[in-house]
Amino acid sequence: MNDKGFWIYLLILCGSTYLIRAIPFAAARKKITNTFIRSFLHYIPYTVLAAMTFPAALYATDNVISAAAGLAVGMIFALLGKGLTTVAVVSCLGVFITDLIVSSPL
Amino acid sequence: MKDFKKGLRLGVPIGLGYLSVSFAFGILAVSKGLLWWQAVIISMTTVTSAGQLAAVDIMTAPFRYAEMLLSQFTINIRYSFMSVSLSQKASAEFTGIKRWLLGFFMTDEIFAVASTQKEVSSKLFSGLAVMPYLGWTTGTLLGSILGNVLPQIVMNALNVAIYGMFIAIVVPDAKKSIKLLTVVALSIGISFAFYYIPALKAVSSGITVCICAITAALFGALIFPIKEDNGDE
């Protein structure tokens, strides 16, 4: 790709991404009192994360079995009230160990 | 300073997760014909996963500026909802120029972790942005220069780090509230439908997330309105 084309693409990419984040953040100055909107905004973080995780996470590794195992381990630790780092690490370990078992010749 | 340190600590798992995701982005960007420094500049100035993935695809051909703008708008519109949502938790000093500067770091994960706090000060948010930003840019640099050096089995395991973190955010709160659990289940249900129903599979992942999240949150607001402003019931 020629250099000029890259910079124009970059400007559109980072400019639009920045504005779409910053404008609403800077503009929403008042506390919203409307119960419906408040409730909607309360649920948004959870619904975003849930939709991003499933089913995409099941296909984040080379096989569904190790992904599912890792997520299940993470789920158990989350239910036990463990923190973000712990849950993230045990999920990775769950995948790693499952992959070792699945790929072992025994 | 206490707030900044707290944010810094909260950002560690995000940074770790980003390291692996952006590593993959770096590899992909170079495989699409970009130079290593171009991949790094994209990550430094944009800091978004889905948007950048779509962008490097578009960049493989010249003069697709309108397509670039349109795809970024649809993939990233979810950030607008997050920004408004988080603005409700911003502390009294977190206004004006601070919002214009720190709004740059409103990623899915930073937003999600910030949302777990009762109140978000500008110091906490700044601290929270540090590790993810370092992770995102360093990962891209390493991926674009080194390529596939890590064994596949390790990359595989790292790929679920981000999702593990998401689970750690959603599960404890959903365990406490059957209403939230229902809303979350609805969002996941719609998401599965988009993934497996052939006619819906063509919809881009950024738009899918938007549709699932908004539909489920609207349902929640209609059927299970939250009465008080403490954020959790």
Interface residues (C-beta under 8 A of the other chain):
Chain A: M1 N2 G5 F6 I8 Y9 L10 I12 L13 C14 S16 T17 Y18 I20 R21 A22 I23 P24 F25 A26 A28 R29 K31 I32 T35 F36 I37 R38 S39 F40 L41 H42 Y43 I44 P45 Y46 T47 V48 L49 A50 A51 M52 T53 F54 P55 A56 A57 A60 T61 D62 S66 A67 G70 L71 G74 M75 F77 A78 L79 G81 K82 G83 L84 T85 T86 V87 A88 V89 V90 S91 C92 L93 G94 V95 F96 D99 L100 S103
Chain B: L10 V12 P13 I14 L16 G17 G33 L34 Q38 I41 I42 T45 T46 V47 T48 G51 Q52 A55 I58 M59 T60 P62 F63 Y65 M68 L69 Q72 F73 N76 I77 R78 Y79 S80 F81 M82 S83 V84 S85 L86 S87 Q88 T95 G96 R99 W100 L102 G103 F104 M106 D108 F111 A112 V113 S115 Q152 I153 V154 N156 A157 L158 N159 V160 A161 I162 Y163 G164 M165 F166 I167 A168 I169 V170 V171 P172 D173 A174 K175 L180 V183 V184 A185 L186 S187 I188 I190 S191 F192 Y195 Y196 S205 T208 V209 C212 A213 I214 A216 A217 L218 G220 A221 L222 F224 P225 I226 K227 D229 G231
